[in-house]
């Protein structure tokens, strides 16, 4: 068990920060800042990294995409997506297989919370699924 809360960040949180997507940027950046400051432990599912790289490279350059991933790896841990993770995801009754993999990855890394802007996509939630604003509200009370 961890002494700090463990978060798995959905890729939309990372894209909010990288692209400064409004009105989501500030709250998503605050969650990432809490991870960077060591207040909470942050994970990203391994399968999110090539997707993030692809999106950044498509709009920027290979070098920028490399830097984005390298910088994220300085503050986030990677939740493995292995055969057991995929098999568990297949058993979840989610509309989107990628969301099922996110949830299974969160379970695999023993996350306390899955942070996303699309909580409705993670039904039924196997751990608490929260938006950045919801997590920040409880973080201020608990941590």
N, C-alpha and C positions, 0 to 999 in steps of 0.2 A: 504494500500500500504506500502511496506517495503522501508526503506531508503537505504538499501543495495541490490545489486542484489541477486536474489534467484535462486539457481541451484538445479536441480534434477539430481543426478548422476546415470547413468546406472550401472548395476552390473559389466560390463567389466572394468570400471574405478577402482572399488574397488579391483577386482581381479588383475589388473595390479600392484596395490600398494602392496597388500598382498604377491603376488608371485614374485614381482620384475621382472615382465615380460618385457623383452627388445624387441624392443626399446621404449616401451611405459611408463615404470616405472617413469622416471624423470618428464615428463609433467603431468601425472596423479597425482603423489605425490605433485607437485606444486599446483594443483587445490585443493587437500585435505588440504594442508598447508594454503592456503588462507582462507578456511573455518575455520580451527582450530584457525587461527589468528584473526578471526572475521571480515575479510575484506568483505566476502560474506556470505550468509546464505545457508547452504547445507541441502538437503533432500535426502533420499533414500526411494524408494517405499517399503511399508511394505512387499510385496510379494518377494522382493529381499533378505530379511534377512534369511528366511528358506533355500533358495537356496544357499546362501553364506555359511551358517552354514553347510549344507550338503556337499558342495564341500570341505570345509576346514576339516571337520571331516573325510571325506573319505581319505584324504591325510595326515592328522595329527592325532589329538586326540580330544575327546569330550571337554576336558578342554581347549585346544587351540582354538577350534571353539567358545566356550563360551566366552573366552577372546577377540577374534576378534570382536564378536558382541557387547560385553560390551564396548570395546574401541571405536567402531564406534558410539555407542549411546552417548558417551561423547561429540562428535563433530557434529554429524548429527541429524537432526530431521527426524521423520518418517512420510511419506506421507501415509495417510490411503487409503486402497483399500476397498471400500464398494460397496454396490449394485449399487449405481449411477455411481461409477467409472467403474465397470464391464459393465454396460449397455452402457455407453458412449464408452468404448473400443469396444464393439460389433458393434457399428455403424461406427467405423473407417474402412476404406477399406485398412487395412494393411495385408500383407502376413503372418505376425507372430502375433498371439494373445497376446503373452507376450509383444511385442513391443507396441502394442495398449494399453495395461494396463500401461506400463511405461509412454506413452504420456498422458493418462487420469490422471494418478497420478500427473504428472507435472502440469496439468491444475488445479487439485484439490488443490494443495498446492500453487497455484498462482506463479509458477516458471517463471522466466524470460527466462531461458535457460534450455534445456535438454542437458547434457554433456554425450557424448558417442563416441566410435570409429566407430560406424556403422550408421552414419547419413542417409545413403541410405535406411536403413530399416524403417525410420520414414517419409514416403511420403504418403500423403502431411503432412508437418510439421504444427502443429497448434500453436507452439511457435518456436523461433529459436532453431535449433538443431546444436550443434557444437562439434568438437573434442576438447580435452584439449588445443592443440596448437592454435586453432582458438579462443577459449575463452581467453586464456592468452594474445593473441595479442590485443584483444579489451579491456581486463581488464587493461592492461598497459596504454592504451589511455584514458579510461573513468574513472577508479577508482583509 
